[in-house]
Each structure stands twice: as C-alpha cells, then as structure tokens.
Amino acid sequence: MNLLEVLKAGKKNIKTLNFPGTDQQIGLTVLTDGEVQEAVFSAERHFKDKDIEITATTLGTYNSEVNAQMLFRAIVDPEKRKTDGTYELAFKRIEDLRLASSAQKAELIEAYNDFEAQCSPSVAKMSDEDFDKLFEDIKKNPLTGNSLNSSTAKRLIVFLASRPQSSPKGSGSTSSH
C-alpha cells in the first residue's frame, strides 16, 4: 500500500502481534485525535476520582495511566471485524489492561508508536520526497484528499500556497501601465 492508501484506511489499518509474554494474538489500530483526547481525559478523571493530585511525584504514574488508556482504545481483537471495517476492542474494561505488567505495557506502547508512525506519519517530519509523492498521488485522485487528517491537509494547503505562481505562456495578456 502506498502512503495515501494507508492514510485513507485510518482505523481500518491493523497490526497483528502477540500480547507480550503470551501466544494470544491482538491487533493494534491507530487512534483518532478524539480517542487520544478521550484517553487523556479518562486518565485525569481517574486521578480526580481517587483524589490524587498530578505532581512531580505522581507524574510517572499519571503518564502510565495515559498509556494504559490509549492502549485500552488501541488494542483490538483481530478476529472481530465490524461491518464498518474497524475492529472490536480486545479489553472490555480498562481494569483488565491495568493488570498487565509495566514491561508488557511498555512493549505495547512502543509497538503502537511504531505503527502510528507508519499509518499516520507526522507531516512535519515527513521528507520532502515522501511529501511530494503524497502530493502527486492526491493530484491523480483529488477526492482522496478528503480523508486526510487536518495536519496533513494544512501542510498541503501551505505547500500549494507557497508554490511560485506561473502564468500560462501565450495567454494573450498584455498589461502595461
């Protein structure tokens, strides 16, 4: 699949792997911006519900909870595809994922981050060559640009706006002042 196809697939992209330390197959899917926000807000609510302030001493635990909340939303059952092409969550409750060891969660976060970089690359970090290739693919099929995330669309707009304008030769325009 080329980059445009991967970007268009969005939540339908899946990476299958074993849950660390087991033979249990799981899938990873890339989270939307809304799901990431939901994960962060859930972590904050979790701390507020327990009446725990987020301070320098609790920051590591808070970040661990954010990671758990993200994984809870990103780990799917690769055998249970829904009618819209996405997958059902593997864990029904966040508490079940909290039972995983720190090492297991760290391995899963690393796998998630690698997969996210493949499926939803940062356009700010994308090479000019890769971006030009993406731009050419979109030019061939302009409607596919509708499915891009907002940061990719913004970079495309800036790219187009910064291109030097050229007038068609022989246009017949003779403006003299």
Number of C-alpha atoms within 10 A of each C-alpha: 6 9 17 19 15 16 23 18 16 19 19 17 20 22 17 14 15 12 17 17 8 7 9 9 15 19 22 26 25 26 20 15 11 9 15 19 14 16 22 20 14 16 21 17 13 15 17 12 9 8 9 13 13 15 10 9 9 13 12 12 14 21 14 17 21 22 20 25 23 24 25 21 24 27 26 24 19 20 12 13 14 10 7 8 12 19 23 18 21 20 16 11 10 15 12 10 17 15 10 14 11 12 11 14 20 16 14 22 17 12 15 22 13 12 18 18 12 14 22 19 16 13 16 11 8 11 11 11 9 12 19 14 15 19 17 13 17 16 12 9 9 11 9 15 19 11 15 16 15 11 12 20 15 13 14 19 11 11 13 12 10 9 8 7 8 6 8 8 7 7 7 7 9 7 5 4 3
